[in-house]
Amino acid sequence: MKMPRDLAVFRRRIVVVSAALIALCTAACMALLATPLIDADMTARRHMLEEFSNQPFDIDRTAADSEADGTSGLVVTGPDISWCRVAVDESGEAGAVECGGAAAVDRLSESVATQLVSLRDEVGSQPFSFDGRKWIGLWQPLGAQNGAVTVSNGSVAAVETAPSGIRVYTFLDVTPHGDYAASLILRCIASGAVIVLCATAVAAFATTRSLRPVMEARKRERGFVLSASHELITPLMAITSACDVLEAETAISSDVSDDLSIGDSSVGVDSLSRWLGIIREASDEMARSISDMLRSLDGGV
C-alpha cells in the first residue's frame, strides 16, 4: 500500500528526529565509556613510570654498559614499553644515559638527553612531545631508588639513604597511549554508527507500522467519499436536467402568454420561475459540496 505524501513526510520527520536523538545519546554513552578507559590507560602508564623510577640506578655500571653492548639493568615487561633514564649533575649536564624498550628508540646522546630533561622541567608531569614521540617523566635524587620511594611532581615521599646532588630522570614513551586512544575512539565511532543505523531502521519500521491503521482509515474514507459522491451526483444531474427543462418550458409559456395578452397566467409563470431558482441554487450548492469532497481526496486531507 502506497503511503500518502503527507504521511510520508510525517514519517520522515519522526525518523530524522529519532535518529538525531539516538545519535546524541549514543555519542554521550560512548564518551562516558571511552573517557574512563583512556584515563585508566594513562594512569597505568604513570604507575609504570613510578615503578621504573624506583628501580636502582648505578651510574658507573650504566656508563660501562653503554660503552659495551648497551644492555641495561632495568627490569621492563610489556610489549609496547620504551623508556629512557638520564642522570643529571648539579650543573644540569647529563651524565649516564640508558634507553631501551620494545619500540625502536634511538640511543640518546648526552646533549639530546639534556634537551629531554629541559622539556620535562618545563612541562612538569604533563605529557610532552620530543623527536616525534610523546613522553612523560619524573625524577628522583640519586640514591633514593635504593629506598624504593616514589617521586611525583618533584616531591619526595621518603628517602632511606642520603641522596646526592645528582638527579635521575626516568622517561616513559606514551606514544602507544595516543594510538590506543585513537583506536578506541574509532571503535566507538564505528560502533555508534552501527547502533544509530540499526536504531534508525527500527524507528522507520515501527513508524511505518504505526501509520498503517491511518493509511487504512484513509483508504476507507476515500472509498466512502467516492461512493457517496457517485450516489449524489446521479440524482443531482437528474434534478439539474429537470430544472433546465422546466426553465425552458416556463420561458416558452411566458412568451405565449405575452403574445395572447393573458394577464393572469403571468403570475403562475413568475411563481414557477421563483421556485425553479430555489431548486437551481440548492442543486448548485450540493454540486459545490461534492466537488469539495473530491478535491479534498486529491489533497490527501
Buried (B, 14 or more C-beta within 10 A) or exposed (E): EEBBEEBBEBBEEBBEEBBEEBBEBBBEBBEEEBEEEBEEBBEEBBEBBBBBBBBEBBBEBBBEBBEEEEEBEBEBEEEBBBBBBBBBBEEEEBBBBBBBBBBEBEEBEEEBBBBBBEBBBEBEBEBBEBEEBBBBBBBBBBBBBBBEBBBBEEEBEEBEEEBBEBBBBBBBBBBBBBEBBEEBBEEBBEBBEEBBEEBBEEBBEEBBEEBEEEBEEBEEEBEEBEEEBEEBBEEBEEBBEEBEEBBEEBEEBBEEBEEEEEEEBEEEBEEBBEEBEEBBEEBEEBBEEBEEBEEEBEEEE
